[in-house]
Amino acid sequence: MTSAPVLAMPDFSIPFVLEADASGYGIGAVLMQRGQPIAFLSKAIGRKAAGWSTYDKEALAIIKAIKQWKHYFAASSIIIRTDQQSLKHIQEQKLIEGIQHKLLIKLLGYKFRVEYKKGKENKVADALSRVKYAISTLKSSATILAWITEVVKSYEEDPKCSELTAQLAIAPTGHPPYTLTSGFLRYKGKILVDTHTDLRKSLLTSFHASELGGHSGERATYHRLKILFTWPGMRQDVKSFVQQYPVCQLNKAHHNPYPGLLQPLPVPDFAWTHISMDFVEGLPFS
């Protein structure tokens, strides 16, 4: 990763090698020539696809890779390597529906050959099919644990929460819809953050401005936050926080509501007559 060039330039005079793999969480693929990588692909799969058979998920990985890199294969040939040996015989099978049929239709437009490669040797594609899930799980788990620790501490500083926690410890069903689970005070199943202003601000910052939030809008931030937490007036707090967040305000376009009539651009005489360039700075990293 520290020495250039990291990726090789494509050579359309020789075949491309596509290695693909799938896991229970996602798909991964690498495009290569002469053993050097040209491009990588790593994507999560939805709940429906996660329930498919391994054969179908491997076929899905190849479909996604072909769709992603179809411009490479138009004037060349492909060698597809997968750890599903049955996919070698896809041209010989009678397929009328399903993901395998869709894969065969995709491949008909290309000159291709499917080869079997053992799973333990297909390390790059295998890692790409799992890396996003592993990283996101570790980051989310560590972050959520920190939040929960702060929430439990906040109950000790809030008289109302302290009293409610003590009563629920004696009579667990005495104050519906409040419940006490493993030290966490919940309202309708969601962790309650009552009057601790600093903790609320910390949660809003994490769910909006961190890698988890990605500076998403009011609606996305609120729906992401309400899965775990709740407090009175949470929707309004999210709206005010997002509207006042400095980075989002700096990168928001402010248009004149009355710009006047639209003026047509001059039609150039031929291509590349006019070339324009613009720079946008100060955008968030994610």
N, C-alpha and C positions, 0 to 999 in steps of 0.2 A: 504493500500500500504506500510505502514511502519512496519508491523508486519509479520513475517514469520510463516508458509509458505503461499505465495500468491496463488499459484496454487496447487491443490490436485493431488496426484498420481492416475493413473487410476487403477480400479479394474475390471478385465475382467470376474469376476464371476457374476456381476450384469449389468443390461442394462445401456447404455449411454443415456443421454438426450441431444438432439440437439435443440436449440432454434435459429431461423433464422428470419431476417427481411430485408426489402428493402425500400429504399427511392428513391427520384428522382435523387440522386447523387451517391449512392453506396449501398453496401450490407454489412450486419453484421451478425455474428453468434457467439454463445458461446456453448462450449461443457462442460457438467456438469455430476456429479454423487453426489447423496445425497445432492443436493443443493449447492455444492462447484464447482467452475470453474476449468476446466482442461486446456482449451486453448481458445483463442479468435481469431476471424477472422474479418478483416475490409478491404474492397476493394472498390475502385471507379469503376464505370461502364462507358462504352463508350457512345457516342451520340446515337448510334443505339439502345442499350439496354435501354437508358433513355426514349426513346419514346414508349417502350412496356407498356402493361397494368400492373396494380398492381399485378394481378394474375401471369403473366409471370415473373415479377421481383422477386416475392416471390419464385417461383419455381427455378429461377436462383440462388438465395441465397442458397437454399438447395443443389443444384447441386454442387456449389463451395465448400460448407462446407463438403459434402461427399467426394469430390475429395481430399480436404486438409487432412481429417482425416480418410481416408479409412482403414489405418492400425489398427485403434482402433476397427473398426466394423467387421473385418474379423472373429473374434472368439466370437463375442457377438451380442447383439441385440440393436436396436435404438428406442428411443421414440422421434419422431420429433414433435416439437411444433411450430405452426405458427399462425399468426392472420388472415390468409385467410381460412375461414371455408370451402370453397369449395374444398380445397386441401385434406380434410379428406376423400373425396370420389374418390380419384384419381384412385384407383384400380377398381372401378366400372364403370369408364368412358371409352368410346370407343375413343381411341386416336390413330391416324395414322401418325401425324406429329406435328411439333412445339416443344416448350420448355417443355411442359407438357409430351409429349411422350418421350422426352429425359430423363426427370426426372424419369419416370416410369421404363425405361430400366435400369437406374442407380440403382434403388432401388430393382430390381428383384434379385440381387445377395446377398441381406441382409435380415435379419429378422427384420422387422420394424413395427411401428405403428404410425400413424399420429394423433395428437391431436390438438384441437383448443385452443388457448390462446388469450385472449383479448389484443388488442394493447396497452392499457394503463398499462397492467401488464407485457408486454414483454419489459421492460425498457432497459435491458442490450443490447440485439440485436438491438433495435431501436437506441440507442445511438451510437453503433458501426457503423451503416449504415450511420451516419451523421457526425461523429466526424472529419474525415479527411477533408471533404469539408469545415466544419466550421473553423477549425484551419488554413487551407491553405488560405481560403478567407480572414480571418482577418489579417494574416501575410502579404500576398501579397498586400492587400489594403493599409495597413499602410506603407509598404515599398515603394510602387509606389507613394503614396502621398508625401512622403519625397523627392523622386527623382524629382517629378514635381515641387515642391517648389524651389529646387535648380536650376532646368532648367530655371524657370522664372527669378530668380535672376541673372543668368548668362547672360541673354539678355541685362541687364542694363550695364554690364561691357564690352560687345562686340559692338564696333561702327557699324559694318556691320549689326548685328542682330537688334540693336536699330533703325537704319535707315529703315531697311526692315519692322520692326514692325510698325513704324510710318506711312509708306506709305500704308501698307495693312489695317491699321485702317481707312484710308481715302478712299482707293479704294480696296476693298476686292478681286477683281478679276484682279487686275492690274499687278501681278507678278506671273503668273502660272509657275511651279506647286506649288509655295509657297502659303500657306493659313494661316490665323490667326483665331484660334478658342479658345475662352475663355482665351485669353492671351497667348496661346501656339502657337509658330511658328512651322508650320508643312511643311514637304517636302514630297509630294506625300502621304499625310495622316499620316505620321509618325512624331513624335516629333523630332525637329532638335536640336542637340547638336553640336554647331559649333566649336569654338576654345578654349573652357574651358577645359584645360588639366586635372585639378584636378577632375572635375565632370566626365569626361570620365573614369578616373582611378577608381573612386568610383563606377560607373555603372559596369565596368568590374569586379571589385572585388565582387560586390553583385550578379551578374549573373553567376559568376564562382565558387567563394569560399564560398558563404553563403549556408544556408539550401536550398534556392531556386535553386542554381546552382549545389551543390553537387559535385564540382570538375569534372564536365563533360568535354568532349573533346572540341577541337576547333569548330567543326561543330555544335555540340549541343548548345554550348554557343552562337555562332553567330546567329543561327536560333532563339533562345530564346530572344536574345537582339533585333534583327531586327523587331520583332513583334511590339515593341513600339517606338524604337528610330532609328535615322539615323544620320550619319555624314560622311564626306569624308574620305575614307580609313578605314572604320570601320572593314572590314573583316581582313585586315592586322594587325590592332591594336589588334584584338581578338587573332589572331594567335601568335603574338609576346608575348602578355600577358600570354597566357596559357603555351607557351613553356618556359617562364622564371619564372613561379610561383614556389617559393621554395618548397612548400609541394609536388607538382606534380613531380618535378624533383627528390626529395629525394626518392619517392616511385616508380620511373620508373626503370624498369630493363634494365641494359646496357649489352647487350650480345656481345661477340666477334664475328665479322662477319665471321671469319675463325676458328671455334672451332675444326676442325679436324674430323676424322671419328667417327661415332657413335659406342659406345661399348655396347654390350649386357650385361644386368644385370645377375648375377648368379641366376639360378633357385633353389629355396629352396626345401629342401626335403619334408617338410610338412608345413601346415599353421602356422603362427606366429613364424617361425624360425628367421626372421629378423624383427625388429621393428625400425622405424626411426621417428624422431620428428624434427620439425623446428619451429622457432619463427619469426614472422614478426612484427616489431614495427614501430611506427611513422605514421601509416595510418590515413587518415582523419576520423572524426567521422561519416560522412555520405557517 
